Amino acid sequence: MAEDDSEEVSKLPPDARLESLDERLDRVRRNDVEKAKAGGDSSSAGRLIANQLVGGPLGGAIVGWLLDRFFGTAPWLLLILMFVGFVGGFISVMRISSKPRGNPDGRK
């Protein structure tokens, strides 16, 4: 928010400041809805893909490390489950990328 906006808002009575805030929030919400209708939010899809590609192998490695410690099979379960995490992450990315672009939840 620019300095001019904050000075203008602080000079208003308390009720007018709340109304001004409500108007600005409504404007932001309308802009968000218009952006979502226009083609989805590509940054959220990118974030989801990054989470899948990092979280799958990391989760597999953690579970594999714990199982290796429990069974004494180091490093085999860690390697196997990390590989399974990579495969699961890539499958999830393929699913995400095959969804239609215009609708973020993939429905027709």
Secondary structure, 3 states (H helix, E strand, C coil): CCHHHHHHHHCCCHHHHHHHHHHHHHHHHHHHHHHHHHHCCHHHHHHHHHHHHHHHHHHHHHHHHHHHHHHCCCCHHHHHHHHHHHHHHHHHHHHHHHCCCCCCCCCC
